[in-house]
Amino acid sequence: MRSKSATTLTRTLALHAVLVPLAIVWLFPIWMMVVFSTQPENSIFSGQLNLLPSDQFWVNFNQLQVDTGFLRTVFVSVVVALVYTIASVLLTSMAGWALARYRFFGKGAVIAIILGTLTLPYFVVVIPQFIMVARDLGLGNTWFALIVPPLFNSLGVLFMRQSFSMMPGELFDAARVEGVKEWQIFLRVALPMARPTIAALAIILFLASWNNYLWPLLINNRPDMMTAPVALGSLIGLTRVSWGGIMTGAVVLTVPMLIVFVLLQRHFVAGIAAGAIK
């Protein structure tokens, strides 16, 4: 028994000896981003590596607000990310439910097409998507253009399809025998059972929308509709780069997401595991 405990302790120490340095390497750039956000711009390139924060964070933040109206861009990003996440989760859930529980002509072809879209780089479709939304439909610089075009998520559809496929079909058949309508089965039976998967998917979709840069940059040129990542990108000019503002804005955008992820990581891991096991 003592030998087994010693072996377990040795393995634990060896694992931590490997993972702790890797964690430090991963966290060091984030820490330096926080440090740079608290320093004046001239000290960032002074040649001295300062590992401790200074007292210039609010000075940099005020300058960032003057340059970009940053609080407004954060509000736009929050609204877009929340609406996008809710709508995309509902859309992908309905598509996954149909592909998992219904039989219809061409079902295999639909699944093959969805799988095929995963192999297409986003840059292949973004220009035709921009032409259709901005030129043909005339919807540039609108909330619709920011939220709706990226709504369909192929990975989310397959993720939800896998989750619904794992559920016992007898449960839904029993509900139908009791006279429960299809939409009630979906909303009141299937979705509550898929809660861990939905939580994981919602986190993924929210972060994807929160960090999205290319599409909001292309479809919008109004300052009052600018998202936060685009606002930070606008600080990189031909003759001046506001590194203090960029670092400060990056901290404001990153740290809340890290906190949310740490608080919800149990649901994220549970959802990933639920969608991966069959």
N, C-alpha and C positions, 0 to 999 in steps of 0.2 A: 504493500500500500504506500509506504514511504517512497519507494523507488518510483512508483507511478506519479505521485505528487511532485517529486523532483523533476521528472520528465516534463510534466505539464508546465511547471514553473519555468523551466529552461526554454520550452517552446514559446511561452508567452513573452519572456524577456527578449528572445531572438526576434519575434515578430515586431515588438515595439522598437527594437533597435533598428529595424529596417523602415518601419512606417513613420516614426517620429522625424527622422531627417527628411523624408519625402514630404511630410506635412509642412515642415519649416520651409523647404524649397518652394512649395506651392503658396504658402501664406506670406512669404517675404515680399513679393511684388505688391500684394494688397496692402501690407503694412507701409511700404515705401510710398504708395499712392496716398495713404492717409497722412504720412509725414510731409510729403510735398504739398499737399493741400493746405497745410498750416504754415508754409514758409513763403516769403516774398519771392517773386520770380527770379530775381538776380541770384538768389542763393541756390536755386535748383541746379544751375550750371556753374557753380562756384568751384567745383573740383573737390570739395569736401563732402564726405558722406556722413550726413547727420541722421542718426537713427532714432532720435527723439523728436516729438512734435514741437512746433513753435506756437506762436500766438497770433498768426496772421490769417486764420481760417475765415473769420467774419469779414475781414478786409477783402480777401479774395472772393468771398461769396457776394458781397455787395457790388464788387466790380463785375462779377458774372451776371448779376441781376441787371445792372446798367447796360451791359453789352448785349444781352439776349432776352431780357424779360424771363428769366429762368423759371420762376415760380409758375408763370402761365404755361410754359412748355411742359412742366411736370404735371400740371392739371390736365392738359391735353393727353399726355401719355397715360395717365391713370385712367381717364375716361375711355380712351381707345382700348387699352389693355383689358379693362373689366368687361366692357361690352363685347369685345372680340372673344374673350375667354368663355363667357356665358353662352353666346350664340354658337361658337364653334363646338363647344362640348355638347350642346343640344343637337346640332346638325350631325356631328360625327356619331353620336349615340344612336340617332334614328337610322342613319345609314348602316351602322354596325348591327343594329337589331334586325333590320331587313335582310342583310346578308347572312346573318346567323340563323334566323328562325323561319324565314319564308323560302318557298321554292317558286321560282319563276323562270321563264324562258330567257336565256342569255346571262344567267347568274354567273356562270364560270367566266364568261367574257368580261363581265363587269369587274370581277375580282382580279382578273389578269390585267385589265387596264389600270386599275388602282395600283397594283404591284408595279406596273411599268412606269407609272408616274414617279415612283420613288427613285428611279434611276436617272431621271431628268434633272440636271442642275437648274437651280432657280433662275440663273441668268439666261437660260434658254427661253423661258416663258415670260420674263418680266417685261421685255420690250413689246411683244404682242399684247400683253395685258394692259400696258400703259396706253398703247394706241387705241385699244378698244374702249377703255374707261375714259381717257382724257379727250381723245379726238372724236370717236364715233358717238359716245354717249354724252360727252360734254360735262362730266362729273368731277373734273379736277377741282382741287381746293375745297372739297366737301368732306363731311364726316362719313358719308357713304363710301367715298373713294378710299379713305383711310382704313375702314373697318371691313367692308364686305368682300372685296376681291381676294384677300388672303384667307377667307373663312374656311374653305374646304381643306382639310388636312388628311392626306392619305394615310399617314402613319397612325393618326388618331382613329380613323375608321377601322383599320385592321386591328388596332389595339382593343377597341370596344367590341368588335366582332369576336375576337378571341375570348373576351370576358363573358359575353353572352352565350357563346358556344359551350362554355364550361358549366353553365347552369342546367339543372335537371329539367328536361322538357315536360316531365310528368306534372311538375308544379304549375306550369302555364296551361297544360291541358285541363287540369282540375279547375283552374280559374275559369276557363272557357265553359266547362260543364256547368259551373255555378252561374253562368250568364254574364260574367264580367266582360266588358267590351275590350277590344284590342288596345285602344289608347290607354285605358285604365290599367291593363296588364303591364304595359310598357312603363307608365309613369309611377304606378303604385307598387309594382312587384319587381320588375326587372331593374329599374334604376336604383332603388334602395339596396338591392343585393350587389350592385356594381359600384357601390359607394367608394371603396378603396381605389378601384381603377379610375373612377371619375376624378377623385382627388389628385392622383398622380398625373393624369392627363391635364387637368386644370392648371397645375403648377407648370408643366412643360409649355402649355400654350400661352400662359400669362408671361412667362419669361421670354418666350419667342417674340411676342408682341412688344414687350417692354424694351427689348434690345434691338428691335427691327430698325434698320437705318436706311437701307436702299430704297424700299418702296415709299415711305413717307417723304424721302428726299426727292423722288421723281414726280410724285403725284401732287405735291403741294409746293407753292411758292409764296404763300401768304404768311407773314410773321405771326399772326394771331392763331394760325393753325399748325404751327411748327411743333414737332415733338421734341422731347428732351435730347435724345441722341443726335438729331439733326442740329439742334441748337449748339451742342458741344462741337460738332463738326464745323460749324460756321466760324468758330474761333480760330481755325487754321487759315490764315490769310497768306497772300503772296509776300508780304513784307513783315508781318508780325504774327506770332503764334502765342496766344495767351495760355501758357502752360499752367500757371496758377489757377486760372479759371477752369481749364479742362480737368485738372486734378481734383479741384473742389466739386465740380459737377459730377465727376465720376464717383466720388465718395458718396455724394447725396443719392445717386442712382443705384450704387452697388450695395452699400451697407444695409439698407432696409431689406433688399432682396435676400441677402445672406441671413439676416435675422429670421425672416419668414421661412426660408428653407430649413434652417436649423430647428425651428419650432414645429415645422410640418414634415420633417424628414421621416418620422415613423409612418405617416400616411403614404408618403412617396414610396418608401421601400415596400410597404405592404401592397400598394397598387401595382408596382412593377412586378413583384413576385406573383400576384394574383393573375396578371395578364400573361406571364411567361410560362406558367405551369399548366399542363393539360393532362 
